[in-house]
Each structure stands twice: as C-alpha cells, then as structure tokens.
C-alpha cells in the first residue's frame, strides 16, 4: 500500500472511530440527563450503582486483546475466528463473574435490591462481545 493510500485510510479510520466515540459519549450524556429528570433520586442512584458495577466488571473486556487485529498486515494473516472465539470466551467469564457478584450482593442487606438489576443487565456483556468484535473488524 502506498504512503498516500495509507494516510487516506488512517484519516478515514480516525474520523469514523472518533466520530463514533463522540456520538456514543453524547448519547450517554443525553441518557443521563433524561434519566435524572424522569427518575426519582433513589431510582437514579440505583441506576448509577448498577451501571457502575457492570461497567467496572466490563472494564476487562476482550477489546484490549482484539486491538491486535488493527495492526497493519495482509487481511489473510488475521485469524478472525481465533479472535472471535477468544472474545466470546473472555466475555463469558466476565458474564459469570458478574452474576456471581450479583449473588454475593444479595447477601448484603444494603445492596440486595440491586442484585436483580445486575442479573438483568449481565447479558449485555455477552452481546457486547459480538458487537464489539464487529466494530473492531469495521475499524480494520
């Protein structure tokens, strides 16, 4: 690939990747504003705690490992199936840890009320493995 073509692809990748991240942050900020107005302070606090716990457990995602796909090389040299299998495996382990955390929180009286919400939100971790993997492939 020529130097000019590489610059063009890098610029497009930066625009698409950066644009997606900005869109995601704006959407999340808007959701926070709407929820702050619609929910009672107790419900908003519950949402914030549940979202924080799931976000913390999802911080160890497969995306850190799939950045390997983005290295410059021939498309035939990238083993997408291996990356996808690893993504599903890593996210499945995080899914199990999330549900075990929810079970542990049931034993604490002050957090027992949010355990059910964590169980309900835990499938998002599995779904993020598929969507996140495809996002990385599009970024490539």
C-alpha positions as CSV (number, residue, x, y, z in Angstrom):
1,X,0.0,0.0,0.0
2,X,1.4,3.4,-0.9
3,X,2.1,6.1,1.6
4,X,-0.7,8.3,0.2
5,X,-3.2,5.4,0.5
6,X,-2.1,4.6,4.0
7,X,-2.6,8.3,5.0
8,X,-6.1,8.3,3.5
9,X,-7.1,5.1,5.3
10,X,-5.7,6.3,8.6
11,X,-7.6,9.6,8.2
12,X,-10.8,7.8,7.5
13,X,-10.3,5.5,10.4
14,X,-9.6,8.4,12.7
15,X,-12.8,10.2,11.5
16,X,-15.0,7.1,11.8
17,X,-13.6,5.9,15.1
18,X,-13.5,9.3,16.7
19,X,-16.9,10.2,15.4
20,X,-18.4,7.0,16.8
21,X,-16.8,7.6,20.2
22,X,-18.1,11.2,20.3
23,X,-21.6,10.1,19.3
24,X,-21.5,7.4,22.0
25,X,-20.5,9.9,24.7
26,X,-23.1,12.5,23.6
27,X,-25.8,9.8,23.6
28,X,-24.8,8.5,27.0
29,X,-24.7,12.1,28.4
30,X,-28.2,12.7,27.0
31,X,-29.4,9.5,28.5
32,X,-28.1,10.6,31.9
33,X,-29.8,13.9,31.6
34,X,-33.1,12.3,30.7
35,X,-32.9,9.7,33.5
36,X,-32.0,12.4,36.0
37,X,-35.2,14.2,35.2
38,X,-37.5,11.1,34.9
39,X,-36.3,9.0,37.8
40,X,-36.6,9.7,41.5
41,X,-33.3,10.3,43.3
42,X,-33.4,6.8,44.8
43,X,-34.0,5.2,41.4
44,X,-31.4,7.3,39.7
45,X,-28.9,6.3,42.4
46,X,-29.8,2.7,42.0
47,X,-29.2,3.0,38.2
48,X,-25.9,4.7,38.8
49,X,-24.6,2.0,41.2
50,X,-25.8,-0.9,38.9
51,X,-24.3,0.8,35.8
52,X,-21.0,1.4,37.7
53,X,-20.7,-2.2,38.9
54,X,-21.5,-3.6,35.4
55,X,-19.1,-1.1,33.9
56,X,-16.4,-2.0,36.3
57,X,-16.7,-5.7,35.6
58,X,-16.8,-5.0,31.9
59,X,-13.6,-3.0,32.0
60,X,-11.6,-6.2,31.5
61,X,-13.1,-6.7,28.0
62,X,-11.8,-8.6,25.1
63,X,-11.3,-5.3,23.2
64,X,-7.9,-4.9,24.7
65,X,-6.9,-8.1,23.1
66,X,-8.6,-7.6,19.7
67,X,-6.6,-4.4,19.1
68,X,-4.1,-6.9,17.6
69,X,-6.4,-7.1,14.6
70,X,-5.7,-3.4,13.8
71,X,-2.0,-4.0,13.1
72,X,-1.1,-3.3,9.5
73,X,-0.7,-6.5,7.6
74,X,-2.4,-8.6,4.9
75,X,-6.0,-9.4,5.6
76,X,-5.2,-13.1,5.1
77,X,-2.8,-13.1,8.0
78,X,-5.5,-12.1,10.5
79,X,-7.2,-15.1,12.2
80,X,-10.6,-13.6,12.8
81,X,-12.1,-16.8,14.1
82,X,-9.5,-17.1,16.8
83,X,-10.1,-13.6,17.9
84,X,-13.9,-14.1,17.9
85,X,-13.6,-17.3,19.9
86,X,-11.3,-15.5,22.4
87,X,-13.8,-12.6,22.6
88,X,-16.7,-15.0,23.4
89,X,-14.6,-16.8,26.0
90,X,-13.4,-13.7,27.8
91,X,-16.9,-12.1,27.8
92,X,-18.4,-15.4,29.0
93,X,-16.0,-15.4,32.0
94,X,-16.9,-11.8,32.8
95,X,-20.6,-12.7,32.4
96,X,-20.2,-15.5,35.0
97,X,-18.2,-13.2,37.4
98,X,-21.0,-10.5,37.0
99,X,-23.7,-13.0,38.0
100,X,-21.6,-14.3,40.9
101,X,-21.1,-10.7,42.1
102,X,-24.9,-10.2,42.0
103,X,-25.4,-13.4,44.1
104,X,-22.8,-12.1,46.6
105,X,-24.5,-8.7,46.7
106,X,-27.8,-10.4,47.7
107,X,-26.2,-11.4,51.0
108,X,-25.5,-7.7,51.8
109,X,-28.7,-6.0,53.1
110,X,-27.9,-2.6,51.7
111,X,-27.1,-4.0,48.2
112,X,-29.7,-6.8,48.0
113,X,-32.1,-4.6,46.0
114,X,-29.7,-4.0,43.1
115,X,-28.7,-7.7,42.6
116,X,-31.6,-8.4,40.4
117,X,-30.8,-5.5,38.1
118,X,-27.3,-6.7,37.8
119,X,-28.6,-10.1,36.7
120,X,-30.9,-8.4,34.1
121,X,-28.0,-6.3,32.7
122,X,-25.5,-9.1,32.6
123,X,-26.4,-10.4,29.1
124,X,-25.3,-7.0,27.7
125,X,-21.7,-8.2,28.4
126,X,-22.2,-11.2,26.1
127,X,-23.8,-9.1,23.4
128,X,-21.0,-6.6,23.6
129,X,-18.6,-9.3,22.6
130,X,-20.4,-9.7,19.2
131,X,-21.0,-6.1,18.6
132,X,-17.6,-5.0,19.8
133,X,-15.8,-7.6,17.6
134,X,-17.7,-6.5,14.5
135,X,-16.8,-2.8,15.4
136,X,-13.1,-3.7,15.6
137,X,-13.4,-5.5,12.2
138,X,-15.0,-2.4,10.7
139,X,-12.3,-0.3,12.2
140,X,-9.7,-2.5,10.5
